[in-house]
């Protein structure tokens, strides 16, 4: 069987699985004592949150996440926090390969050495690749579904050279991910924030088609896209058609309002209720996680709950 036939066969199998998927409402959980008691969410999509939304201790973050109806926390990468998540019935919905140990506290972790979590650039000493292998084993052991990888920036590299590097990296780790049943997802990031500097160097994976070409060439059920809908709207638009054509290649979603990357409600230009319905109807069964910053002056918990209700289709 040649590569083209194999790729077509895998794509068809993805489409068949997506069409056949039966998604059922997640079981309701009681809100912790002393926290808001919202009605249970009944929709078909699993939703996650990023800890920075609450800017609190991991205990309070977990309590509030359960209260608003979430089922996971993205980026809760510190093993010391995992017993607390488990206590509240949450999982790490997206594991990050942090440098120097995990952290789920507000703010970004240490950047690490040059090339860390930048698979579009050469991994000089193999340190990040070794860390990915360790995280694959860890995710598998704890039942965490996915690990996020980013592709780095176009500094001295062009799109094509970065693509070659990213594909080569993923080819080296795919077999391990497949064996452990952990999905590696690569995230699209825009080339320059609104009002910020223009394109180069910019993000290597800033357009969805670039990342789609990478994952289809690797052609593994455990290598997929993390579609950040905020970044996708800034760079590409036409999101619905992309989802309808390529849902089988998507393993995770991030939400965020445009402009401002705040709530995904009626103050923003993306119709997230429609997008969520489209994603659910396509048979997607991964996480849709919220990665935005609550706008100033709003009730944070009520605001987060409202956004979960928008996606609860």
Order of alpha helices (4+ residues) and beta strands (2+ residues): alpha-beta-alpha-beta-alpha-beta-alpha-beta-beta-alpha-beta-beta-alpha-beta-alpha-alpha-beta-alpha-beta-alpha
